[in-house]
Amino acid sequence: MTLHTFKRHVRESIKSLGRNGWMTFASASAVTVTLLLVGVFFAVMFNINHFAQKVENDVEIRVHIELTADSRQKDALRRRIEAIPNVKEVRYSSKDEELKRLIKSMGDEGSSFRLFEQDNPLSDVYVVKAAHPQDTVKIAKQIETLPFVHKVNYGQGTVEKLFDALKVARNVGLVLILGLLFTAMFLISNTIKITIFARRREIEIMRLVGATNGFIRWPFFLEGLWLGLLGALFPIAALSIVYYNVYEVYEQRVSLPFFELLPFSPFMWQLSGLLLAIGAGIGIWGSVMSVRKFLKV
C-alpha cells in the first residue's frame, strides 16, 4: 500500500466518523463506559499492589542470638545465614540498639525501659531480609535449626495470612480486569457490527467498482482505532481529575503511615497511556472481528 493510499484511508475514515455521527457516538460511548470501569479497577489494583509490595518488603526475620555466643560464633552464624538460598541481606543489630528500638516503639511508656540501659537483658540480633518476600517463612524455618539461635521472629501466623490475603486480592483484581476487557471487546465488536451493517450498501458499491478486500477493510480498521482513542479521552480526563483530588485530600488530611497512594505523577501518565493503548487495541480488534466474521470481506 502506498503512502498516498494510506492518507486516503485516513481521510475517509475520519469523514466516515462525521457522516455516521450517531453510530460514532454509540461506539465511542461503549468504549468510554467500559474503559472508565477498567480505569477505576486499574487505579484501585495498582494502589493495592503498591501497598502489597511495601508490606512484603517490610517483612523481615529477626534472629535472636544466644547470650552465650562469642564474636567468633556470631560471625560463623552470620555466614551460615548468608549461605541460605534467597537471603538478600543480613544486618547486625546489637542489644543496645535493640533496647533503643524497644524504647522508641513504646512511645511515652518506653522511658521505663531505660532502667535496663546499665544491665541490658536483650539479645544481639541478626535482621534478615529475603530476596523474595514469599520465601520468608521457609528461610525462617531453616534459620531456627542453626546453632546459637535463641529465637526467630518474623510475625509467625500473621505473615502467612497476610501473603495469602494479598495473593487473593491480586488474583481477584486480575480476573475482574480481564472480565471487563473482554466485555468491552464484545460490546465494541457488536456496536461496530451494527455500524458496518448500516453501511452495507456503501461496501457493496465499493465491491462492484473493483475495490480489493484490503482497500475495503482499511478504513474500518482506522475507524476502530479512532473510536477507541476517542472513547479513552473522557475516562482519562475523569480519572485524572478524581485521582488528583483524592490524592491531595488523602495526603493532607488522612495520610495513614502504613498505606500511601501512588503519586499522581507519573502514575496517571502511565495509566493514561495504558487506557489509550487499550482503547486503540479493542477498537481495532472490534473492527477486525466485525469485518472478518460478519461481512466475510
Secondary structure, 3 states (H helix, E strand, C coil): CCHHHHHHHHHHHHHHHHHCHHHHHHHHHHHHHHHHHHHHHHHHHHHHHHHHHHHHHHCCEEEEECCCCCHHHHHHHHHHHHCCCCEEEEEEECHHHHHHHHHHHCHHHHHHHHHHHCCCCCCCEEEEEECCHHHHHHHHHHHHCCCCEEEEECCCCHHHHHHHHHHHHHHHHHHHHHHHHHHHHHHHHHHHHHHHHHCHHHHHHHHHCCCCHHHHHHHHHHHHHHHHHHHHHHHHHHHHHHHHHHHHHHHHHHCCCCCCCCCHHHHHHHHHHHHHHHHHHHHHHHHHHHHHHHHCC
